[in-house]
Each structure stands twice: as C-alpha cells, then as structure tokens.
Amino acid sequence: MKQKLSITVDEKMISLIEELLKDCAYRNKSHVVEMALQKFLEEKNDKLN
C-alpha cells in the first residue's frame, strides 16, 4: 500500500522533474521521485553488502 509523503525541493529540481515528464517516461512527479528513491536505496543497499 502506498502512503503520502510530503517533500520540499528547490525550483530547479522541480523544473528538471517536469522536463522528465515531457518525455512521457514517468506518470507524474511522484513516480519520478519514487523511481529515484528506489534507485538510491538499492545503491546504498549494494554498498552495505
């Protein structure tokens, strides 16, 4: 089950996310953030093991 999460990012990051959305590779801003967080956590986990 997904839960809401509130984050604050600077305007430049929002602009970059919106550019990614124009390519239609992601459904929405939440999807972009979720995929980035997933990749970050996987990389951190790989470094720990």
PQR file with spaces between the fields and no chain letter, atoms N, CA, C, O and H, PARSE charges and radii, in Angstrom:
ATOM       1  N    MET     1       0.842   -1.177    0.000 -0.4000 1.5000
ATOM       2  CA   MET     1       0.000    0.000    0.000 -0.0000 2.0000
ATOM       3  C    MET     1       0.893    1.248    0.000  0.5500 1.7000
ATOM       4  O    MET     1       1.874    1.313    0.741 -0.5500 1.4000
ATOM       5  N    LYS     2       0.559    2.207   -0.809 -0.4000 1.5000
ATOM       6  CA   LYS     2       1.327    3.450   -0.876 -0.0000 2.0000
ATOM       7  C    LYS     2       0.807    4.430    0.166  0.5500 1.7000
ATOM       8  O    LYS     2      -0.377    4.447    0.502 -0.5500 1.4000
ATOM       9  H    LYS     2      -0.238    2.155   -1.411  0.4000 1.0000
ATOM      10  N    GLN     3       1.738    5.251    0.670 -0.4000 1.5000
ATOM      11  CA   GLN     3       1.390    6.292    1.626 -0.0000 2.0000
ATOM      12  C    GLN     3       1.866    7.625    1.091  0.5500 1.7000
ATOM      13  O    GLN     3       2.845    7.693    0.347 -0.5500 1.4000
ATOM      14  H    GLN     3       2.700    5.237    0.398  0.4000 1.0000
ATOM      15  N    LYS     4       1.176    8.677    1.467 -0.4000 1.5000
ATOM      16  CA   LYS     4       1.577   10.028    1.067 -0.0000 2.0000
ATOM      17  C    LYS     4       2.811   10.452    1.839  0.5500 1.7000
ATOM      18  O    LYS     4       2.999   10.100    3.003 -0.5500 1.4000
ATOM      19  H    LYS     4       0.381    8.622    2.072  0.4000 1.0000
ATOM      20  N    LEU     5       3.651   11.224    1.149 -0.4000 1.5000
ATOM      21  CA   LEU     5       4.854   11.771    1.747 -0.0000 2.0000
ATOM      22  C    LEU     5       5.020   13.185    1.203  0.5500 1.7000
ATOM      23  O    LEU     5       4.926   13.406   -0.005 -0.5500 1.4000
ATOM      24  H    LEU     5       3.498   11.510    0.203  0.4000 1.0000
ATOM      25  N    SER     6       5.261   14.118    2.073 -0.4000 1.5000
ATOM      26  CA   SER     6       5.446   15.498    1.661 -0.0000 2.0000
ATOM      27  C    SER     6       6.938   15.815    1.655  0.5500 1.7000
ATOM      28  O    SER     6       7.634   15.550    2.635 -0.5500 1.4000
ATOM      29  H    SER     6       5.338   13.939    3.054  0.4000 1.0000
ATOM      30  N    ILE     7       7.434   16.386    0.548 -0.4000 1.5000
ATOM      31  CA   ILE     7       8.836   16.785    0.474 -0.0000 2.0000
ATOM      32  C    ILE     7       8.916   18.220   -0.044  0.5500 1.7000
ATOM      33  O    ILE     7       7.983   18.722   -0.673 -0.5500 1.4000
ATOM      34  H    ILE     7       6.869   16.601   -0.248  0.4000 1.0000
ATOM      35  N    THR     8      10.033   18.861    0.229 -0.4000 1.5000
ATOM      36  CA   THR     8      10.288   20.203   -0.268 -0.0000 2.0000
ATOM      37  C    THR     8      11.577   20.160   -1.075  0.5500 1.7000
ATOM      38  O    THR     8      12.612   19.704   -0.587 -0.5500 1.4000
ATOM      39  H    THR     8      10.790   18.454    0.739  0.4000 1.0000
ATOM      40  N    VAL     9      11.507   20.640   -2.317 -0.4000 1.5000
ATOM      41  CA   VAL     9      12.688   20.688   -3.176 -0.0000 2.0000
ATOM      42  C    VAL     9      12.756   22.061   -3.835  0.5500 1.7000
ATOM      43  O    VAL     9      11.755   22.773   -3.923 -0.5500 1.4000
ATOM      44  H    VAL     9      10.666   21.011   -2.713  0.4000 1.0000
ATOM      45  N    ASP    10      13.948   22.420   -4.295 -0.4000 1.5000
ATOM      46  CA   ASP    10      14.064   23.746   -4.894 -0.0000 2.0000
ATOM      47  C    ASP    10      13.450   23.777   -6.296  0.5500 1.7000
ATOM      48  O    ASP    10      13.178   22.740   -6.901 -0.5500 1.4000
ATOM      49  H    ASP    10      14.760   21.841   -4.224  0.4000 1.0000
ATOM      50  N    GLU    11      13.245   24.985   -6.783 -0.4000 1.5000
ATOM      51  CA   GLU    11      12.545   25.184   -8.058 -0.0000 2.0000
ATOM      52  C    GLU    11      13.287   24.560   -9.231  0.5500 1.7000
ATOM      53  O    GLU    11      12.660   24.080  -10.175 -0.5500 1.4000
ATOM      54  H    GLU    11      13.465   25.827   -6.291  0.4000 1.0000
ATOM      55  N    LYS    12      14.610   24.562   -9.181 -0.4000 1.5000
ATOM      56  CA   LYS    12      15.388   23.971  -10.277 -0.0000 2.0000
ATOM      57  C    LYS    12      15.107   22.477  -10.377  0.5500 1.7000
ATOM      58  O    LYS    12      14.970   21.943  -11.477 -0.5500 1.4000
ATOM      59  H    LYS    12      15.119   24.952   -8.414  0.4000 1.0000
ATOM      60  N    MET    13      15.023   21.809   -9.248 -0.4000 1.5000
ATOM      61  CA   MET    13      14.747   20.380   -9.255 -0.0000 2.0000
ATOM      62  C    MET    13      13.342   20.107   -9.814  0.5500 1.7000
ATOM      63  O    MET    13      13.143   19.147  -10.559 -0.5500 1.4000
ATOM      64  H    MET    13      15.134   22.243   -8.354  0.4000 1.0000
ATOM      65  N    ILE    14      12.390   20.942   -9.457 -0.4000 1.5000
ATOM      66  CA   ILE    14      11.028   20.793   -9.996 -0.0000 2.0000
ATOM      67  C    ILE    14      11.053   20.945  -11.509  0.5500 1.7000
ATOM      68  O    ILE    14      10.396   20.184  -12.219 -0.5500 1.4000
ATOM      69  H    ILE    14      12.552   21.722   -8.852  0.4000 1.0000
ATOM      70  N    SER    15      11.803   21.917  -12.007 -0.4000 1.5000
ATOM      71  CA   SER    15      11.909   22.121  -13.453 -0.0000 2.0000
ATOM      72  C    SER    15      12.500   20.898  -14.142  0.5500 1.7000
ATOM      73  O    SER    15      12.029   20.495  -15.205 -0.5500 1.4000
ATOM      74  H    SER    15      12.336   22.535  -11.430  0.4000 1.0000
ATOM      75  N    LEU    16      13.527   20.306  -13.542 -0.4000 1.5000
ATOM      76  CA   LEU    16      14.139   19.110  -14.120 -0.0000 2.0000
ATOM      77  C    LEU    16      13.156   17.938  -14.127  0.5500 1.7000
ATOM      78  O    LEU    16      13.091   17.179  -15.094 -0.5500 1.4000
ATOM      79  H    LEU    16      13.909   20.634  -12.678  0.4000 1.0000
ATOM      80  N    ILE    17      12.401   17.801  -13.053 -0.4000 1.5000
ATOM      81  CA   ILE    17      11.386   16.739  -12.986 -0.0000 2.0000
ATOM      82  C    ILE    17      10.327   16.957  -14.059  0.5500 1.7000
ATOM      83  O    ILE    17       9.906   16.008  -14.721 -0.5500 1.4000
ATOM      84  H    ILE    17      12.454   18.417  -12.268  0.4000 1.0000
ATOM      85  N    GLU    18       9.903   18.186  -14.230 -0.4000 1.5000
ATOM      86  CA   GLU    18       8.883   18.484  -15.236 -0.0000 2.0000
ATOM      87  C    GLU    18       9.394   18.207  -16.646  0.5500 1.7000
ATOM      88  O    GLU    18       8.617   17.817  -17.517 -0.5500 1.4000
ATOM      89  H    GLU    18      10.245   18.957  -13.692  0.4000 1.0000
ATOM      90  N    GLU    19      10.687   18.404  -16.880 -0.4000 1.5000
ATOM      91  CA   GLU    19      11.267   18.058  -18.184 -0.0000 2.0000
ATOM      92  C    GLU    19      11.195   16.551  -18.411  0.5500 1.7000
ATOM      93  O    GLU    19      10.894   16.103  -19.517 -0.5500 1.4000
ATOM      94  H    GLU    19      11.318   18.721  -16.172  0.4000 1.0000
ATOM      95  N    LEU    20      11.467   15.771  -17.373 -0.4000 1.5000
ATOM      96  CA   LEU    20      11.359   14.314  -17.493 -0.0000 2.0000
ATOM      97  C    LEU    20       9.933   13.899  -17.833  0.5500 1.7000
ATOM      98  O    LEU    20       9.726   12.958  -18.598 -0.5500 1.4000
ATOM      99  H    LEU    20      11.712   16.134  -16.474  0.4000 1.0000
ATOM     100  N    LEU    21       8.962   14.588  -17.277 -0.4000 1.5000
ATOM     101  CA   LEU    21       7.558   14.258  -17.528 -0.0000 2.0000
ATOM     102  C    LEU    21       7.172   14.511  -18.986  0.5500 1.7000
ATOM     103  O    LEU    21       6.296   13.831  -19.521 -0.5500 1.4000
ATOM     104  H    LEU    21       9.131   15.353  -16.656  0.4000 1.0000
ATOM     105  N    LYS    22       7.817   15.477  -19.625 -0.4000 1.5000
ATOM     106  CA   LYS    22       7.524   15.761  -21.029 -0.0000 2.0000
ATOM     107  C    LYS    22       7.906   14.594  -21.933  0.5500 1.7000
ATOM     108  O    LYS    22       7.321   14.414  -23.001 -0.5500 1.4000
ATOM     109  H    LYS    22       8.528   16.028  -19.190  0.4000 1.0000
ATOM     110  N    ASP    23       8.888   13.805  -21.507 -0.4000 1.5000
ATOM     111  CA   ASP    23       9.321   12.648  -22.287 -0.0000 2.0000
ATOM     112  C    ASP    23       8.381   11.456  -22.132  0.5500 1.7000
ATOM     113  O    ASP    23       8.555   10.433  -22.793 -0.5500 1.4000
ATOM     114  H    ASP    23       9.363   13.951  -20.640  0.4000 1.0000
ATOM     115  N    CYS    24       7.398   11.590  -21.266 -0.4000 1.5000
ATOM     116  CA   CYS    24       6.395   10.541  -21.028 -0.0000 2.0000
ATOM     117  C    CYS    24       6.973    9.232  -20.485  0.5500 1.7000
ATOM     118  O    CYS    24       6.350    8.177  -20.602 -0.5500 1.4000
ATOM     119  H    CYS    24       7.257   12.421  -20.728  0.4000 1.0000
ATOM     120  N    ALA    25       8.160    9.308  -19.895 -0.4000 1.5000
ATOM     121  CA   ALA    25       8.748    8.109  -19.311 -0.0000 2.0000
ATOM     122  C    ALA    25       8.191    7.850  -17.906  0.5500 1.7000
ATOM     123  O    ALA    25       8.319    6.749  -17.370 -0.5500 1.4000
ATOM     124  H    ALA    25       8.666   10.165  -19.800  0.4000 1.0000
ATOM     125  N    TYR    26       7.581    8.863  -17.330 -0.4000 1.5000
ATOM     126  CA   TYR    26       7.034    8.767  -15.973 -0.0000 2.0000
ATOM     127  C    TYR    26       5.604    9.275  -15.975  0.5500 1.7000
ATOM     128  O    TYR    26       5.227   10.122  -16.785 -0.5500 1.4000
ATOM     129  H    TYR    26       7.477    9.757  -17.765  0.4000 1.0000
ATOM     130  N    ARG    27       4.811    8.736  -15.048 -0.4000 1.5000
ATOM     131  CA   ARG    27       3.389    9.101  -14.985 -0.0000 2.0000
ATOM     132  C    ARG    27       3.164   10.489  -14.397  0.5500 1.7000
ATOM     133  O    ARG    27       2.315   11.244  -14.870 -0.5500 1.4000
ATOM     134  H    ARG    27       5.118    8.047  -14.391  0.4000 1.0000
ATOM     135  N    ASN    28       3.940   10.819  -13.354 -0.4000 1.5000
ATOM     136  CA   ASN    28       3.748   12.084  -12.645 -0.0000 2.0000
ATOM     137  C    ASN    28       4.981   12.360  -11.777  0.5500 1.7000
ATOM     138  O    ASN    28       5.921   11.566  -11.768 -0.5500 1.4000
ATOM     139  H    ASN    28       4.630   10.206  -12.970  0.4000 1.0000
ATOM     140  N    LYS    29       4.982   13.460  -11.062 -0.4000 1.5000
ATOM     141  CA   LYS    29       6.135   13.827  -10.225 -0.0000 2.0000
ATOM     142  C    LYS    29       6.399   12.773   -9.155  0.5500 1.7000
ATOM     143  O    LYS    29       7.552   12.456   -8.860 -0.5500 1.4000
ATOM     144  H    LYS    29       4.218   14.106  -11.069  0.4000 1.0000
ATOM     145  N    SER    30       5.346   12.239   -8.582 -0.4000 1.5000
ATOM     146  CA   SER    30       5.522   11.207   -7.554 -0.0000 2.0000
ATOM     147  C    SER    30       6.243    9.988   -8.114  0.5500 1.7000
ATOM     148  O    SER    30       7.084    9.393   -7.440 -0.5500 1.4000
ATOM     149  H    SER    30       4.409   12.496   -8.821  0.4000 1.0000
ATOM     150  N    HIS    31       5.915    9.620   -9.337 -0.4000 1.5000
ATOM     151  CA   HIS    31       6.553    8.476   -9.972 -0.0000 2.0000
ATOM     152  C    HIS    31       8.044    8.739  -10.168  0.5500 1.7000
ATOM     153  O    HIS    31       8.862    7.848   -9.936 -0.5500 1.4000
ATOM     154  H    HIS    31       5.232   10.103   -9.884  0.4000 1.0000
ATOM     155  N    VAL    32       8.407    9.945  -10.592 -0.4000 1.5000
ATOM     156  CA   VAL    32       9.817   10.304  -10.767 -0.0000 2.0000
ATOM     157  C    VAL    32      10.553   10.174   -9.429  0.5500 1.7000
ATOM     158  O    VAL    32      11.612    9.553   -9.354 -0.5500 1.4000
ATOM     159  H    VAL    32       7.743   10.668  -10.780  0.4000 1.0000
ATOM     160  N    VAL    33       9.991   10.756   -8.394 -0.4000 1.5000
ATOM     161  CA   VAL    33      10.632   10.723   -7.068 -0.0000 2.0000
ATOM     162  C    VAL    33      10.718    9.293   -6.554  0.5500 1.7000
ATOM     163  O    VAL    33      11.741    8.903   -5.992 -0.5500 1.4000
ATOM     164  H    VAL    33       9.130   11.261   -8.454  0.4000 1.0000
ATOM     165  N    GLU    34       9.673    8.513   -6.736 -0.4000 1.5000
ATOM     166  CA   GLU    34       9.669    7.129   -6.264 -0.0000 2.0000
ATOM     167  C    GLU    34      10.757    6.307   -6.956  0.5500 1.7000
ATOM     168  O    GLU    34      11.458    5.536   -6.301 -0.5500 1.4000
ATOM     169  H    GLU    34       8.842    8.830   -7.193  0.4000 1.0000
ATOM     170  N    MET    35      10.903    6.466   -8.274 -0.4000 1.5000
ATOM     171  CA   MET    35      11.924    5.715   -9.008 -0.0000 2.0000
ATOM     172  C    MET    35      13.332    6.151   -8.591  0.5500 1.7000
ATOM     173  O    MET    35      14.225    5.316   -8.451 -0.5500 1.4000
ATOM     174  H    MET    35      10.334    7.093   -8.805  0.4000 1.0000
ATOM     175  N    ALA    36      13.529    7.455   -8.393 -0.4000 1.5000
ATOM     176  CA   ALA    36      14.834    7.959   -7.959 -0.0000 2.0000
ATOM     177  C    ALA    36      15.174    7.444   -6.557  0.5500 1.7000
ATOM     178  O    ALA    36      16.311    7.053   -6.296 -0.5500 1.4000
ATOM     179  H    ALA    36      12.804    8.134   -8.506  0.4000 1.0000
ATOM     180  N    LEU    37      14.204    7.446   -5.675 -0.4000 1.5000
ATOM     181  CA   LEU    37      14.427    6.957   -4.316 -0.0000 2.0000
ATOM     182  C    LEU    37      14.710    5.461   -4.312  0.5500 1.7000
ATOM     183  O    LEU    37      15.567    4.987   -3.566 -0.5500 1.4000
ATOM     184  H    LEU    37      13.280    7.764   -5.888  0.4000 1.0000
ATOM     185  N    GLN    38      13.994    4.725   -5.140 -0.4000 1.5000
ATOM     186  CA   GLN    38      14.221    3.285   -5.234 -0.0000 2.0000
ATOM     187  C    GLN    38      15.655    2.996   -5.692  0.5500 1.7000
ATOM     188  O    GLN    38      16.333    2.142   -5.120 -0.5500 1.4000
ATOM     189  H    GLN    38      13.298    5.110   -5.746  0.4000 1.0000
ATOM     190  N    LYS    39      16.107    3.706   -6.717 -0.4000 1.5000
ATOM     191  CA   LYS    39      17.473    3.516   -7.217 -0.0000 2.0000
ATOM     192  C    LYS    39      18.494    3.884   -6.144  0.5500 1.7000
ATOM     193  O    LYS    39      19.470    3.161   -5.945 -0.5500 1.4000
ATOM     194  H    LYS    39      15.556    4.399   -7.182  0.4000 1.0000
ATOM     195  N    PHE    40      18.279    4.992   -5.459 -0.4000 1.5000
ATOM     196  CA   PHE    40      19.175    5.426   -4.391 -0.0000 2.0000
ATOM     197  C    PHE    40      19.283    4.360   -3.299  0.5500 1.7000
ATOM     198  O    PHE    40      20.382    4.015   -2.864 -0.5500 1.4000
ATOM     199  H    PHE    40      17.486    5.580   -5.621  0.4000 1.0000
ATOM     200  N    LEU    41      18.144    3.848   -2.867 -0.4000 1.5000
ATOM     201  CA   LEU    41      18.142    2.851   -1.795 -0.0000 2.0000
ATOM     202  C    LEU    41      18.789    1.539   -2.240  0.5500 1.7000
ATOM     203  O    LEU    41      19.484    0.897   -1.454 -0.5500 1.4000
ATOM     204  H    LEU    41      17.252    4.128   -3.220  0.4000 1.0000
ATOM     205  N    GLU    42      18.569    1.141   -3.480 -0.4000 1.5000
ATOM     206  CA   GLU    42      19.208   -0.074   -3.997 -0.0000 2.0000
ATOM     207  C    GLU    42      20.724    0.085   -4.027  0.5500 1.7000
ATOM     208  O    GLU    42      21.453   -0.841   -3.669 -0.5500 1.4000
ATOM     209  H    GLU    42      18.004    1.663   -4.119  0.4000 1.0000
ATOM     210  N    GLU    43      21.206    1.259   -4.453 -0.4000 1.5000
ATOM     211  CA   GLU    43      22.647    1.508   -4.488 -0.0000 2.0000
ATOM     212  C    GLU    43      23.238    1.516   -3.086  0.5500 1.7000
ATOM     213  O    GLU    43      24.321    0.975   -2.864 -0.5500 1.4000
ATOM     214  H    GLU    43      20.614    2.011   -4.743  0.4000 1.0000
ATOM     215  N    LYS    44      22.534    2.126   -2.142 -0.4000 1.5000
ATOM     216  CA   LYS    44      23.006    2.145   -0.753 -0.0000 2.0000
ATOM     217  C    LYS    44      23.061    0.727   -0.192  0.5500 1.7000
ATOM     218  O    LYS    44      24.008    0.364    0.506 -0.5500 1.4000
ATOM     219  H    LYS    44      21.655    2.566   -2.322  0.4000 1.0000
ATOM     220  N    ASN    45      22.041   -0.070   -0.502 -0.4000 1.5000
ATOM     221  CA   ASN    45      21.989   -1.442   -0.017 -0.0000 2.0000
ATOM     222  C    ASN    45      23.139   -2.261   -0.599  0.5500 1.7000
ATOM     223  O    ASN    45      23.748   -3.065    0.107 -0.5500 1.4000
ATOM     224  H    ASN    45      21.271    0.225   -1.069  0.4000 1.0000
ATOM     225  N    ASP    46      23.438   -2.059   -1.890 -0.4000 1.5000
ATOM     226  CA   ASP    46      24.542   -2.783   -2.528 -0.0000 2.0000
ATOM     227  C    ASP    46      25.863   -2.438   -1.870  0.5500 1.7000
ATOM     228  O    ASP    46      26.719   -3.311   -1.723 -0.5500 1.4000
ATOM     229  H    ASP    46      22.943   -1.406   -2.463  0.4000 1.0000
ATOM     230  N    LYS    47      26.052   -1.196   -1.470 -0.4000 1.5000
ATOM     231  CA   LYS    47      27.308   -0.772   -0.829 -0.0000 2.0000
ATOM     232  C    LYS    47      27.439   -1.354    0.571  0.5500 1.7000
ATOM     233  O    LYS    47      28.550   -1.571    1.054 -0.5500 1.4000
ATOM     234  H    LYS    47      25.357   -0.487   -1.589  0.4000 1.0000
ATOM     235  N    LEU    48      26.305   -1.608    1.224 -0.4000 1.5000
ATOM     236  CA   LEU    48      26.332   -2.156    2.584 -0.0000 2.0000
ATOM     237  C    LEU    48      26.644   -3.652    2.583  0.5500 1.7000
ATOM     238  O    LEU    48      27.145   -4.190    3.571 -0.5500 1.4000
ATOM     239  H    LEU    48      25.402   -1.432    0.832  0.4000 1.0000
ATOM     240  N    ASN    49      26.350   -4.300    1.490 -0.4000 1.5000
ATOM     241  CA   ASN    49      26.561   -5.768    1.418 -0.0000 2.0000
ATOM     242  C    ASN    49      27.854   -6.131    0.766  0.5500 1.7000
ATOM     243  O    ASN    49      28.169   -7.314    0.634 -0.5500 1.4000
ATOM     244  H    ASN    49      25.943   -3.863    0.688  0.4000 1.0000
